[in-house]
Amino acid sequence: MSWKVEVDGGTCIGSGMCASLMPEVFELEGATATVIADEVDADETVLDAADSCPAMAIAVKEDGKVIGPRP
């Protein structure tokens, strides 16, 4: 199973939380985070990264349905 990961560059504040948790998926590029691989294997840590984003700029989707960040 794979998940699609997106970062809203207009919302991202570049805190770096996502890149710290999952450097193989996210990287800081200037003042915002970007996704290195927009499709990733299902991994709870990707959801943790979305949950920890202070700007709520990360979306994790499975089969088109948003599963992260979690409420």
VOLO-264628 format. One record per residue (C-alpha): residue number from 1; residue in three letters; x, y, z. Coordinates in steps of 0.25 Angstrom, whole numbers, plus 5000, padded with zeros to 4 digits. Layout:
N
+-------+-------+------+-------+------+
: lummi : nukol : east : north :   up :
+-------+-------+------+-------+------+
:   NUM :   ala :    X :     Y :    Z :
...
+-------+-------+------+-------+------+
% end
This chain:
71
+-------+-------+------+-------+------+
: lummi : nukol : east : north :   up :
+-------+-------+------+-------+------+
:     1 :   met : 5000 :  5000 : 5000 :
:     2 :   ser : 5005 :  5014 : 4997 :
:     3 :   trp : 5001 :  5028 : 5001 :
:     4 :   lys : 5001 :  5041 : 4993 :
:     5 :   val : 5008 :  5052 : 5001 :
:     6 :   glu : 5006 :  5067 : 4998 :
:     7 :   val : 5012 :  5080 : 5005 :
:     8 :   asp : 5004 :  5093 : 5002 :
:     9 :   gly : 5015 :  5103 : 5000 :
:    10 :   gly : 5006 :  5114 : 5002 :
:    11 :   thr : 5003 :  5109 : 5016 :
:    12 :   cys : 5016 :  5104 : 5020 :
:    13 :   ile : 5024 :  5112 : 5030 :
:    14 :   gly : 5037 :  5104 : 5029 :
:    15 :   ser : 5037 :  5099 : 5044 :
:    16 :   gly : 5045 :  5087 : 5039 :
:    17 :   met : 5037 :  5077 : 5048 :
:    18 :   cys : 5034 :  5068 : 5036 :
:    19 :   ala : 5048 :  5068 : 5030 :
:    20 :   ser : 5053 :  5064 : 5044 :
:    21 :   leu : 5044 :  5052 : 5046 :
:    22 :   met : 5044 :  5047 : 5031 :
:    23 :   pro : 5057 :  5053 : 5024 :
:    24 :   glu : 5055 :  5042 : 5013 :
:    25 :   val : 5041 :  5048 : 5010 :
:    26 :   phe : 5042 :  5063 : 5013 :
:    27 :   glu : 5053 :  5074 : 5011 :
:    28 :   leu : 5054 :  5088 : 5014 :
:    29 :   glu : 5056 :  5096 : 5002 :
:    30 :   gly : 5058 :  5111 : 5005 :
:    31 :   ala : 5047 :  5115 : 5015 :
:    32 :   thr : 5037 :  5104 : 5012 :
:    33 :   ala : 5037 :  5088 : 5012 :
:    34 :   thr : 5036 :  5080 : 4999 :
:    35 :   val : 5033 :  5066 : 4997 :
:    36 :   ile : 5044 :  5057 : 4992 :
:    37 :   ala : 5035 :  5046 : 4988 :
:    38 :   asp : 5021 :  5049 : 4986 :
:    39 :   glu : 5017 :  5034 : 4987 :
:    40 :   val : 5022 :  5026 : 5000 :
:    41 :   asp : 5020 :  5013 : 5006 :
:    42 :   ala : 5010 :  5014 : 5017 :
:    43 :   asp : 5017 :  5017 : 5030 :
:    44 :   glu : 5012 :  5023 : 5043 :
:    45 :   thr : 5023 :  5033 : 5043 :
:    46 :   val : 5018 :  5040 : 5031 :
:    47 :   leu : 5005 :  5042 : 5038 :
:    48 :   asp : 5013 :  5047 : 5051 :
:    49 :   ala : 5020 :  5057 : 5042 :
:    50 :   ala : 5006 :  5062 : 5037 :
:    51 :   asp : 5001 :  5063 : 5051 :
:    52 :   ser : 5013 :  5070 : 5056 :
:    53 :   cys : 5012 :  5081 : 5045 :
:    54 :   pro : 5009 :  5094 : 5053 :
:    55 :   ala : 5003 :  5100 : 5040 :
:    56 :   met : 4995 :  5088 : 5036 :
:    57 :   ala : 5002 :  5089 : 5022 :
:    58 :   ile : 5003 :  5074 : 5020 :
:    59 :   ala : 4993 :  5065 : 5014 :
:    60 :   val : 4994 :  5049 : 5013 :
:    61 :   lys : 4985 :  5042 : 5004 :
:    62 :   glu : 4981 :  5028 : 5002 :
:    63 :   asp : 4973 :  5024 : 4990 :
:    64 :   gly : 4969 :  5039 : 4989 :
:    65 :   lys : 4964 :  5040 : 5003 :
:    66 :   val : 4971 :  5049 : 5013 :
:    67 :   ile : 4976 :  5041 : 5025 :
:    68 :   gly : 4986 :  5051 : 5031 :
:    69 :   pro : 4987 :  5060 : 5038 :
:    70 :   arg : 4978 :  5052 : 5048 :
:    71 :   pro : 4968 :  5060 : 5056 :
+-------+-------+------+-------+------+
% end
